[in-house]
Amino acid sequence: KSMSGYMDVKGSKYDQDGEDKHLFFWMFEKRNHDPAADGVVPFVVWLTGGPGCSSTLALLSENGPCSVNEDGEGTSVNPYSWTEAAHVLWLDQPAGVGFSYGTENDKNEEMISEDAYYFLQAFFQTHSEYADSPLYIIGESYGGHYAPAIAHRTWKGNKAAAEGTIPLKLTGVSVGNGLTKPEEQYKWYPEMVWNNSHGIKVVDEGTYNSMKGVVPECTKLIAKCNEGDGMVDEFACQTAFILCNTGLTSPYQMTGLNPYDIRKKCEKPPLCYDFSNVQKWLNKDSTQEALNVNKKHAHRWDSCNMGINLKFHVDWMKDFSGYIVDMLEDGITALIYAGDVDFICNYLGNKAWTHELKWSGGDDFRNADEHEWEDIGLARTANGLTFLQVYDAGHMVPSDKPEESLAMLKNYLSGGSF
């Protein structure tokens, strides 16, 4: 069973002046769902990053029940769909992304999380049959900002229990190859091009050394960016965005390699992958009618809305690891996973911020052994936090390692140990 269409975000403080935001979703129930036998089925909300990219793209090219054929005319079944493990909803957000529409004013995680929280309220109040499902919010890439922010807003909403809202059964938050703590993660770009798990020397030694030279000034600016939301802090955020990316990600881009997979050339800039088949299929009249797309208000479907992307330059360097801490301390689990051939949100940076995280379970986590998990990757886990380095996967783990990523998801949702 699947459903698709829109929910409004009435109640959001960023939808009170006629913004008329409507967020598009496409949700599939667990494959071969048998309510009697399955018991309570977990409910996953998937968030693609960008910022400004459509989660529907992930549904049709990464972890959804079907993928679009090369000619863009039809679809084929994906045997490793994440719907093998759960009900899954792919959400196009913020307004203006994918088929979502309304005033495109979101520019930071406070706005993102507020709108998404009221989307979830509308969805679970309209479809109350899913309201008892354990809720997991999972993001990829810039979803390393989105997932912690939206899960944290949901956690706060549950505590506040405002009139007109219902409690949501938030159980876990997960990030795949995400950007969550830039101050720690940006330090690791030089190491990823020189000392990665695959022994690939991506640049020459001079470039490696010059990248290392940028790190102190870059991290100083990111720290300043995170001191507050005043004008000076905002200026530091924008300066950090330019300085850090020019000094630490541009040298990689100059190589012509794929920033999402250090083993490959960038075939089709800027995303390096050809999604024209997905675009063709989603822009067919027959597809849009079947998906209940509002053709009057929605854009033509594009994988990413770069106008929205540009609005997040202040938000980019903000740290959301503290939100993970708040939730861990309250018994909400966190799985941070990363394919180890991705450059842009690499496993070294993600491993480092989880390792350094300051929380009551931190010492146990740091003292836990790093061990092989199911021949899929290296895991470290304690007190509800898991970090998993996924072998031979790039930025989009479900796309590169479909069977392994499904095994990871099933284990996580069932409360299995890594």
PLY file of the C-alpha trace (Angstrom):
ply
format ascii 1.0
element vertex 418
property float x
property float y
property float z
element edge 417
property int vertex1
property int vertex2
end_header
0.00 0.00 0.00
1.29 3.45 -0.84
0.00 6.99 -0.60
1.29 10.30 -1.83
0.25 13.91 -1.81
0.51 16.86 0.53
0.16 17.94 4.12
0.07 21.59 5.12
2.13 22.88 8.05
-0.58 24.84 9.84
0.61 25.64 13.34
4.16 26.44 12.23
5.20 29.96 13.19
6.73 30.20 9.70
3.39 29.60 7.99
1.26 32.30 9.59
1.46 35.08 7.01
-0.07 33.44 3.96
3.02 31.33 3.08
0.63 28.44 2.35
3.33 25.77 2.57
2.37 22.29 1.42
4.96 19.55 1.75
4.85 16.61 -0.66
5.36 13.07 0.58
5.33 9.57 -0.84
4.84 6.84 1.71
4.92 3.06 1.34
3.81 0.55 3.92
6.15 -2.26 4.86
6.38 -4.75 1.99
4.05 -7.75 2.43
2.69 -6.08 5.56
0.55 -8.45 7.62
-0.86 -6.49 10.58
-1.63 -9.66 12.53
1.84 -11.19 12.14
3.99 -8.04 12.07
2.81 -6.47 15.31
3.90 -2.84 15.62
5.88 -1.84 12.53
8.53 0.93 12.77
7.89 4.10 10.78
10.85 5.77 9.04
10.88 9.34 7.73
13.64 9.80 5.13
15.24 13.18 4.47
17.54 13.79 1.50
19.98 16.68 1.93
21.29 19.26 -0.52
20.11 21.51 1.01
17.32 21.75 -1.53
17.31 18.19 -2.90
14.25 15.97 -3.19
13.74 12.86 -1.07
11.72 11.44 -3.96
15.07 11.13 -5.76
16.28 8.77 -3.00
13.05 6.78 -3.19
13.61 6.17 -6.91
17.40 5.76 -6.95
18.52 4.59 -3.50
16.27 2.89 -0.99
12.68 2.91 -2.23
10.57 -0.03 -3.44
11.22 0.73 -7.10
13.79 2.44 -9.29
13.26 4.23 -12.58
14.41 2.38 -15.70
17.19 3.92 -17.77
14.81 5.12 -20.48
12.70 7.00 -17.92
9.54 5.27 -19.10
8.84 2.87 -16.25
10.10 1.38 -12.99
11.60 -1.87 -11.69
11.30 -3.48 -8.27
14.13 -2.89 -5.78
14.47 -6.10 -3.71
16.49 -4.24 -1.05
13.97 -1.47 -0.44
13.94 -0.09 3.08
10.24 -0.96 3.07
11.40 -4.55 3.69
11.94 -3.38 7.28
9.45 -0.58 7.95
6.78 1.77 6.72
8.79 4.55 5.04
7.81 8.11 4.15
10.02 10.15 1.82
9.48 13.86 2.52
10.24 16.68 0.06
11.19 19.66 2.22
11.42 22.61 2.65
8.70 24.21 0.51
9.96 24.54 -3.07
11.85 21.23 -3.08
10.59 18.47 -5.38
6.81 18.79 -5.63
6.44 20.76 -2.37
5.18 24.32 -2.73
4.51 27.55 -0.85
6.65 30.54 0.06
10.28 29.47 -0.20
11.53 31.28 2.88
13.24 28.53 4.91
16.90 29.33 5.51
17.89 27.59 8.74
17.13 24.56 10.89
14.76 26.39 13.21
12.47 26.98 10.22
13.09 23.54 8.71
12.31 21.73 11.96
9.24 23.83 12.79
7.67 23.23 9.37
8.55 19.52 9.39
7.18 19.05 12.93
3.81 20.42 11.86
3.92 18.28 8.72
4.38 15.22 10.98
1.53 16.39 13.21
-0.76 16.74 10.19
0.29 13.37 8.78
-0.09 11.32 11.96
-3.33 13.02 12.94
-4.75 12.36 9.47
-3.40 8.79 9.33
-3.73 7.82 12.98
-3.27 4.12 12.14
0.50 4.83 12.09
0.62 6.98 15.23
1.58 4.04 17.48
4.54 3.05 15.32
8.01 3.76 16.73
9.20 6.79 14.74
12.73 7.00 13.29
13.96 10.12 11.52
16.81 9.40 9.10
18.73 11.93 7.02
21.52 11.79 4.47
24.18 14.40 3.63
22.76 17.81 4.66
20.24 15.58 6.43
22.98 15.60 9.10
21.49 19.00 9.92
17.87 18.12 9.10
17.45 14.84 10.99
18.83 16.00 14.37
16.94 19.32 14.09
13.59 17.76 13.13
13.92 14.92 15.65
14.85 17.45 18.37
11.85 19.66 17.52
9.66 16.56 17.73
11.22 15.64 21.08
10.57 19.17 22.38
7.04 19.09 20.96
6.32 15.86 22.82
7.48 17.48 26.08
5.49 20.68 25.50
2.29 18.81 24.50
0.79 21.99 23.04
-2.92 22.10 22.37
-3.79 20.57 19.00
-0.68 18.36 18.90
-0.39 14.63 19.58
2.63 12.82 21.04
4.80 11.23 18.34
6.61 8.00 19.25
10.11 9.27 18.53
12.43 6.30 19.07
15.58 6.95 17.05
17.50 9.34 14.84
20.02 8.35 12.20
22.38 10.12 9.81
24.14 8.65 6.78
27.24 10.44 5.44
25.96 13.62 7.00
27.22 17.06 7.93
26.39 17.38 11.63
29.38 19.00 13.38
31.31 21.02 10.77
33.94 22.28 13.23
35.16 18.72 13.73
34.36 17.36 10.27
36.15 20.03 8.22
39.43 19.12 9.97
39.35 15.73 8.30
39.25 16.76 4.63
43.07 16.76 4.32
43.28 13.28 5.88
40.54 11.94 3.60
42.55 12.85 0.49
45.82 11.47 1.88
45.22 8.88 4.62
41.92 7.17 3.75
40.99 3.52 4.33
41.65 2.67 0.67
45.18 4.09 0.50
44.19 6.35 -2.41
46.36 9.48 -2.71
43.81 11.83 -4.22
46.06 14.92 -4.47
49.81 15.58 -4.39
51.63 16.12 -1.11
51.91 19.88 -1.62
48.12 20.18 -1.92
47.66 17.96 1.14
49.96 20.22 3.17
48.28 23.41 1.97
44.88 21.94 2.91
46.22 21.18 6.39
47.36 24.79 6.62
43.79 26.05 6.13
42.34 24.02 9.02
43.21 26.29 12.02
41.66 29.45 10.51
38.69 27.47 9.19
37.86 25.86 12.54
38.32 29.19 14.35
35.69 30.80 12.10
33.31 27.85 12.51
33.65 28.11 16.30
32.78 31.83 16.08
29.80 31.01 13.84
28.46 28.73 16.58
28.71 31.31 19.38
25.30 32.79 18.60
22.96 34.20 15.97
24.03 37.85 16.00
25.35 39.76 13.00
28.99 39.10 13.89
28.28 35.38 14.21
26.38 35.35 10.92
29.30 37.08 9.22
31.64 34.43 10.68
29.32 31.70 9.34
29.40 33.16 5.82
33.15 33.77 5.94
33.72 30.21 7.20
31.56 28.86 4.37
33.74 30.62 1.77
37.16 30.13 3.38
36.70 26.51 4.46
35.15 25.33 1.21
37.67 27.22 -0.94
40.60 25.84 1.05
39.37 22.34 1.86
36.83 21.15 -0.71
37.87 23.09 -3.86
41.27 21.33 -4.15
39.36 18.05 -4.35
36.92 19.40 -6.95
39.92 20.45 -9.07
40.95 16.79 -9.44
37.80 16.04 -11.48
37.00 13.18 -9.13
33.53 12.47 -7.77
33.19 14.13 -4.32
30.77 11.35 -3.38
33.18 8.54 -4.28
36.97 8.96 -4.34
37.29 5.93 -6.65
35.41 7.55 -9.54
35.56 10.46 -11.96
32.76 13.04 -11.80
30.77 11.91 -14.85
28.12 14.62 -14.96
28.75 17.84 -13.00
27.53 19.17 -10.63
25.92 16.10 -9.01
28.24 13.65 -10.88
25.32 11.26 -11.47
22.81 11.27 -14.30
19.29 11.45 -12.87
17.65 12.51 -16.15
15.65 9.25 -16.24
14.12 10.03 -12.82
13.39 13.59 -13.93
11.73 12.38 -17.12
9.54 9.86 -15.29
8.45 12.27 -12.54
7.55 14.98 -15.05
5.24 12.71 -17.05
1.60 13.79 -16.74
0.57 10.22 -15.94
3.08 9.99 -13.06
2.05 13.33 -11.58
-1.63 12.45 -11.74
-1.00 9.12 -10.02
1.02 10.85 -7.28
-1.61 13.57 -6.65
0.82 16.34 -7.56
-0.67 19.83 -7.45
0.30 20.96 -10.95
-1.06 24.44 -10.41
1.36 25.23 -7.58
4.28 22.80 -7.75
7.44 23.39 -9.79
8.43 21.04 -12.56
10.32 18.31 -10.68
14.07 18.76 -10.38
16.48 16.70 -8.29
17.64 19.87 -6.48
16.44 23.46 -6.14
19.65 25.51 -6.14
17.80 28.71 -5.21
16.95 27.08 -1.87
20.47 25.70 -1.53
21.93 29.22 -1.63
19.79 30.35 1.32
21.57 27.98 3.73
25.06 29.50 3.70
24.69 30.84 7.27
23.14 27.57 8.49
25.85 25.41 6.86
28.50 25.59 9.60
26.11 25.28 12.54
26.62 22.35 14.92
23.72 19.93 15.55
25.57 17.30 17.56
24.22 18.84 20.79
20.70 17.91 19.68
21.84 14.29 19.40
23.13 14.53 22.99
19.78 15.83 24.32
18.00 12.89 22.73
20.56 10.24 23.74
20.25 11.43 27.35
16.51 10.81 27.09
16.79 7.26 25.75
16.41 8.00 22.03
18.94 5.97 20.05
21.27 7.33 17.36
22.93 5.52 14.45
25.57 7.51 12.56
26.82 5.60 9.51
29.19 6.56 6.71
30.39 4.91 3.53
34.18 5.06 3.56
34.87 6.25 0.00
32.78 9.42 0.26
34.88 12.59 0.38
32.32 15.31 1.06
30.81 13.96 4.32
33.51 11.42 4.97
33.72 8.65 7.53
36.79 10.16 9.23
34.95 13.35 10.19
31.80 11.51 11.25
33.82 9.02 13.27
35.65 11.90 14.97
32.61 13.90 16.08
30.82 10.84 17.48
34.03 9.88 19.32
34.49 13.35 20.83
30.81 13.85 21.74
30.36 15.12 25.29
27.52 13.22 26.99
26.98 10.94 29.98
27.66 7.83 27.87
30.70 9.34 26.16
33.40 7.57 28.17
31.73 4.20 27.64
31.50 4.94 23.93
35.16 5.98 23.67
36.24 2.90 25.64
34.12 0.53 23.56
36.08 -1.54 21.07
35.85 -0.89 17.37
34.84 -4.19 15.80
33.84 -5.79 12.54
30.07 -6.03 12.09
28.73 -8.71 9.72
31.54 -8.08 7.17
29.69 -4.85 6.38
31.81 -2.39 8.29
33.52 -1.29 11.49
31.23 -0.49 14.41
31.58 1.20 17.77
28.55 1.26 20.04
27.55 2.07 23.63
24.53 3.41 25.52
22.35 3.89 22.45
24.93 5.55 20.16
26.42 3.61 17.23
28.94 4.68 14.62
29.29 2.39 11.60
31.93 2.79 8.88
30.45 1.03 5.84
33.09 -0.61 3.66
33.37 0.37 -0.01
30.31 2.64 -0.03
30.22 6.25 -1.17
28.00 9.12 -0.09
24.77 7.25 -0.84
25.18 4.01 1.09
21.79 2.46 0.12
22.64 3.00 -3.55
26.17 1.56 -3.35
25.48 -1.20 -0.82
21.75 -1.96 -1.03
21.77 -5.36 0.66
24.16 -4.27 3.41
22.29 -1.04 4.13
19.04 -2.96 4.51
20.73 -5.36 6.96
21.98 -2.32 8.90
18.50 -0.77 8.97
16.79 -4.00 10.05
19.30 -4.43 12.86
18.90 -0.83 14.01
15.09 -0.83 13.96
14.86 -4.14 15.80
17.14 -2.88 18.59
19.84 -5.37 17.62
23.41 -4.85 18.75
26.08 -3.68 16.34
0 1
1 2
2 3
3 4
4 5
5 6
6 7
7 8
8 9
9 10
10 11
11 12
12 13
13 14
14 15
15 16
16 17
17 18
18 19
19 20
20 21
21 22
22 23
23 24
24 25
25 26
26 27
27 28
28 29
29 30
30 31
31 32
32 33
33 34
34 35
35 36
36 37
37 38
38 39
39 40
40 41
41 42
42 43
43 44
44 45
45 46
46 47
47 48
48 49
49 50
50 51
51 52
52 53
53 54
54 55
55 56
56 57
57 58
58 59
59 60
60 61
61 62
62 63
63 64
64 65
65 66
66 67
67 68
68 69
69 70
70 71
71 72
72 73
73 74
74 75
75 76
76 77
77 78
78 79
79 80
80 81
81 82
82 83
83 84
84 85
85 86
86 87
87 88
88 89
89 90
90 91
91 92
92 93
93 94
94 95
95 96
96 97
97 98
98 99
99 100
100 101
101 102
102 103
103 104
104 105
105 106
106 107
107 108
108 109
109 110
110 111
111 112
112 113
113 114
114 115
115 116
116 117
117 118
118 119
119 120
120 121
121 122
122 123
123 124
124 125
125 126
126 127
127 128
128 129
129 130
130 131
131 132
132 133
133 134
134 135
135 136
136 137
137 138
138 139
139 140
140 141
141 142
142 143
143 144
144 145
145 146
146 147
147 148
148 149
149 150
150 151
151 152
152 153
153 154
154 155
155 156
156 157
157 158
158 159
159 160
160 161
161 162
162 163
163 164
164 165
165 166
166 167
167 168
168 169
169 170
170 171
171 172
172 173
173 174
174 175
175 176
176 177
177 178
178 179
179 180
180 181
181 182
182 183
183 184
184 185
185 186
186 187
187 188
188 189
189 190
190 191
191 192
192 193
193 194
194 195
195 196
196 197
197 198
198 199
199 200
200 201
201 202
202 203
203 204
204 205
205 206
206 207
207 208
208 209
209 210
210 211
211 212
212 213
213 214
214 215
215 216
216 217
217 218
218 219
219 220
220 221
221 222
222 223
223 224
224 225
225 226
226 227
227 228
228 229
229 230
230 231
231 232
232 233
233 234
234 235
235 236
236 237
237 238
238 239
239 240
240 241
241 242
242 243
243 244
244 245
245 246
246 247
247 248
248 249
249 250
250 251
251 252
252 253
253 254
254 255
255 256
256 257
257 258
258 259
259 260
260 261
261 262
262 263
263 264
264 265
265 266
266 267
267 268
268 269
269 270
270 271
271 272
272 273
273 274
274 275
275 276
276 277
277 278
278 279
279 280
280 281
281 282
282 283
283 284
284 285
285 286
286 287
287 288
288 289
289 290
290 291
291 292
292 293
293 294
294 295
295 296
296 297
297 298
298 299
299 300
300 301
301 302
302 303
303 304
304 305
305 306
306 307
307 308
308 309
309 310
310 311
311 312
312 313
313 314
314 315
315 316
316 317
317 318
318 319
319 320
320 321
321 322
322 323
323 324
324 325
325 326
326 327
327 328
328 329
329 330
330 331
331 332
332 333
333 334
334 335
335 336
336 337
337 338
338 339
339 340
340 341
341 342
342 343
343 344
344 345
345 346
346 347
347 348
348 349
349 350
350 351
351 352
352 353
353 354
354 355
355 356
356 357
357 358
358 359
359 360
360 361
361 362
362 363
363 364
364 365
365 366
366 367
367 368
368 369
369 370
370 371
371 372
372 373
373 374
374 375
375 376
376 377
377 378
378 379
379 380
380 381
381 382
382 383
383 384
384 385
385 386
386 387
387 388
388 389
389 390
390 391
391 392
392 393
393 394
394 395
395 396
396 397
397 398
398 399
399 400
400 401
401 402
402 403
403 404
404 405
405 406
406 407
407 408
408 409
409 410
410 411
411 412
412 413
413 414
414 415
415 416
416 417
